[in-house]
Amino acid sequence: MGLFDDFSRFLENRLEEFLRNNPHLELEALLEQLREQEEDTLKLIADLQLQEKRSQEQVLSTAQEIQRWHIRVEKAKAANRQDLAAAAGQREAALLREGNQQWGQMQGVKERITQAKELLRKIQQRRQEVQAKATEAQTARAQAQAQQRLETSGWDARSSYSGGYDDLEEKFRRWETQDELEQMKRNMGK
């Protein structure tokens, strides 16, 4: 495993060095990472909201059961059936404990949803900041490239001309050569 770890560390170091030398790519990588975190957080929120809905349904169902057993306790007491009233009271108490536990779990899920939404807000804010930096870096890079092209275009004027101007250059050379030949013929003929 040591060789694999060394190789993995080597690759990570090379990647970090490459990203340091190409900051715009580092920003792009960070943006991608933030996009993935945002997506994961949205999925988490959706899962938690589903859990919250299930918890609410459980709490409601348990509350209905508590109400049903409470009515039975009252009925048994009214009918002077203490044996049934006591058993129904125990069932009602057990359901109340279960309901309280379910309520606590539901509140925990709600708190996790709030935390996940806050995390999402922070991720989105960070993503906007990084996006602004990436746009700024891209603009600066484009300006630097344009400046470099302007500076280098003065060194070789022919390099900036398209193929059509090369043909014009060739035509002028032929014409000038022809003109020189005719001039020489005239000079020899004198």
C-alpha positions in Angstrom: 0.0 0.0 0.0 3.0 2.3 0.6 3.8 2.5 -3.1 0.2 3.3 -4.0 0.0 6.0 -1.3 3.3 7.5 -2.5 2.0 7.5 -6.1 -1.3 9.0 -5.0 0.5 11.7 -3.1 2.8 12.4 -6.1 -0.3 12.8 -8.4 -2.0 15.1 -5.9 1.1 17.3 -5.6 1.4 17.5 -9.4 -2.3 18.4 -9.6 -1.9 21.1 -7.0 1.2 22.5 -8.7 -0.6 22.5 -12.1 -3.6 24.3 -10.5 -1.4 26.9 -8.9 0.2 27.6 -12.2 -3.2 27.8 -13.9 -5.4 29.7 -11.4 -8.3 30.0 -13.8 -8.5 26.2 -13.8 -8.4 26.1 -10.0 -11.4 28.4 -9.9 -13.2 26.2 -12.4 -12.4 23.1 -10.2 -13.7 25.0 -7.2 -16.8 26.0 -9.0 -17.5 22.4 -10.0 -16.9 21.2 -6.4 -19.4 23.9 -5.2 -22.0 22.8 -7.9 -21.7 19.2 -6.6 -22.1 20.3 -3.0 -25.1 22.4 -3.9 -26.6 19.4 -5.7 -25.9 17.1 -2.8 -27.4 19.6 -0.3 -30.5 19.9 -2.4 -30.9 16.1 -2.4 -30.4 16.1 1.4 -33.1 18.8 1.9 -35.5 16.8 -0.3 -34.8 13.6 1.7 -35.2 15.4 5.0 -38.5 17.0 3.9 -39.7 13.5 2.9 -38.7 12.3 6.4 -40.5 15.3 8.0 -43.7 14.4 6.1 -43.5 10.8 7.3 -42.8 12.0 10.8 -45.8 14.3 10.7 -48.0 11.5 9.5 -46.7 9.2 12.3 -47.3 11.9 14.9 -50.8 12.5 13.6 -51.6 8.8 13.5 -50.3 8.3 17.1 -52.4 11.4 18.2 -55.5 9.8 16.7 -54.7 6.6 18.5 -54.2 8.5 21.8 -57.6 10.2 21.3 -59.3 6.9 20.6 -57.8 5.3 23.8 -58.6 8.4 25.8 -62.3 8.0 24.8 -62.2 4.3 25.8 -60.8 5.2 29.2 -63.6 7.7 29.7 -66.2 5.2 28.5 -64.8 2.4 30.8 -64.8 4.8 33.8 -68.4 5.9 33.0 -69.4 2.2 32.8 -67.6 1.7 36.1 -65.2 -0.8 34.5 -62.0 0.1 36.3 -60.2 -3.0 35.0 -60.7 -1.8 31.4 -60.2 1.8 32.3 -56.8 1.0 33.9 -55.7 -1.1 30.9 -56.8 1.5 28.4 -55.1 4.2 30.6 -51.8 2.2 30.3 -52.2 1.9 26.6 -52.9 5.7 26.3 -49.8 6.4 28.4 -47.7 4.2 26.2 -49.0 5.9 23.1 -48.3 9.3 24.7 -44.6 8.3 25.3 -44.4 7.0 21.7 -46.0 10.2 20.4 -43.5 12.4 22.4 -40.6 10.4 21.0 -42.0 10.8 17.5 -42.5 14.5 18.1 -38.9 14.8 19.2 -37.7 13.0 16.1 -39.8 15.2 13.9 -38.4 18.3 15.6 -34.8 16.9 15.0 -35.6 16.5 11.3 -37.0 20.0 11.1 -33.8 21.4 12.7 -31.7 19.4 10.2 -33.7 20.9 7.4 -33.1 24.4 8.7 -29.3 23.6 9.0 -29.2 22.2 5.5 -31.0 25.2 4.1 -28.5 27.5 5.8 -25.7 25.4 4.4 -27.2 25.6 0.9 -27.5 29.4 1.2 -23.8 29.6 2.2 -22.8 27.3 -0.7 -24.7 29.4 -3.2 -23.2 32.6 -1.8 -19.7 31.1 -2.1 -20.4 29.9 -5.6 -21.5 33.4 -6.6 -18.2 34.8 -5.2 -16.1 32.2 -7.0 -18.1 32.7 -10.2 -17.4 36.4 -10.0 -13.7 35.7 -9.4 -13.7 33.3 -12.3 -15.3 35.8 -14.6 -12.9 38.5 -13.4 -9.9 36.1 -14.1 -11.3 35.2 -17.5 -11.6 38.9 -18.4 -8.1 39.6 -17.2 -6.7 36.7 -19.1 -8.5 37.7 -22.3 -7.2 41.3 -21.9 -3.7 40.0 -21.3 -3.9 37.8 -24.4 -5.3 40.7 -26.5 -2.4 43.0 -25.2 0.1 40.3 -26.0 -1.3 39.9 -29.6 -1.1 43.7 -30.0 2.5 43.8 -28.8 3.7 40.9 -31.0 1.8 41.9 -34.1 4.2 44.9 -34.5 7.2 42.6 -34.8 6.0 40.7 -37.8 3.6 42.7 -40.0 3.2 39.9 -42.5 2.0 37.4 -39.9 -1.1 39.5 -39.3 -2.2 39.4 -42.9 -4.4 36.8 -44.2 -3.7 34.6 -47.3 -5.3 37.2 -49.6 -2.6 39.7 -48.8 0.1 37.2 -49.5 -1.2 37.0 -53.1 -1.0 40.7 -53.4 2.6 40.7 -52.2 3.4 38.1 -54.9 1.7 40.2 -57.6 3.7 43.2 -56.6 7.0 41.2 -56.7 6.2 39.9 -60.2 5.3 43.4 -61.4 8.4 45.0 -59.9 10.6 42.2 -61.3 9.0 42.7 -64.7 9.5 46.4 -64.5 13.2 46.0 -63.6 13.7 43.6 -66.6 12.1 46.1 -69.0 14.2 48.9 -67.5 17.4 46.7 -68.1 16.3 46.0 -71.7 15.9 49.7 -72.4 19.3 50.5 -70.8 21.0 47.8 -73.0 19.3 49.0 -76.1 20.7 52.5 -75.8 
